[in-house]
Amino acid sequence: MKQPLFYKLPSVTRTCQGSLRQVGFELEFTGLDLEQTTRVLETVLGGTRS
């Protein structure tokens, strides 16, 4: 059985205003157009387009 993953929190978790800090994630790829990408994401994640 797989063990759950635990990640170390950064030393500063709040902004100066007291809000939780947030992080973004960007993934770049090539070779698929928007339609192909949408189909792959729907299949893998089980979503639908709205």
Backbone torsions as a table, in degrees:
resi	resn	phi	psi	omega
1	MET	NA	137.9	179.9
2	LYS	-72.5	142.6	175.8
3	GLN	-84.5	144.3	176.7
4	PRO	-64.7	148.6	178.3
5	LEU	-85.1	137.0	175.7
6	PHE	-122.4	132.8	-179.7
7	TYR	-114.7	141.8	178.1
8	LYS	-73.7	131.0	177.9
9	LEU	-74.7	151.2	174.8
10	PRO	-67.3	159.9	-177.9
11	SER	-67.1	-28.0	177.7
12	VAL	-115.3	113.6	-176.4
13	THR	-106.5	-8.3	-178.3
14	ARG	-125.5	150.6	176.2
15	THR	-78.8	175.2	177.6
16	CYS	-60.7	-26.8	-179.8
17	GLN	-86.4	-3.1	178.0
18	GLY	94.5	-2.5	178.3
19	SER	-77.4	152.3	174.5
20	LEU	-65.8	136.6	176.3
21	ARG	-67.9	149.0	179.2
22	GLN	-123.4	160.9	179.1
23	VAL	-133.6	148.6	176.3
24	GLY	-108.2	165.2	179.4
25	PHE	-137.9	131.1	179.7
26	GLU	-126.5	133.0	179.0
27	LEU	-124.9	124.0	179.0
28	GLU	-108.1	138.1	176.6
29	PHE	-151.6	170.3	-178.5
30	THR	-141.3	160.7	175.1
31	GLY	103.1	-12.0	177.7
32	LEU	-119.1	139.8	173.5
33	ASP	-87.1	177.8	-175.8
34	LEU	-60.3	-41.7	179.7
35	GLU	-62.4	-46.2	178.8
36	GLN	-63.4	-42.7	179.5
37	THR	-61.8	-44.0	179.3
38	THR	-61.1	-43.7	179.0
39	ARG	-61.7	-43.6	178.9
40	VAL	-61.7	-46.8	-179.3
41	LEU	-63.8	-40.1	176.6
42	GLU	-61.1	-42.3	-178.9
43	THR	-67.7	-48.1	-175.0
44	VAL	-72.6	-42.2	-174.3
45	LEU	-97.3	-8.8	177.9
46	GLY	76.3	20.4	-178.3
47	GLY	-91.9	179.4	174.7
48	THR	-136.7	156.3	176.9
49	ARG	-79.8	146.6	177.2
50	SER	-113.3	NA	NA
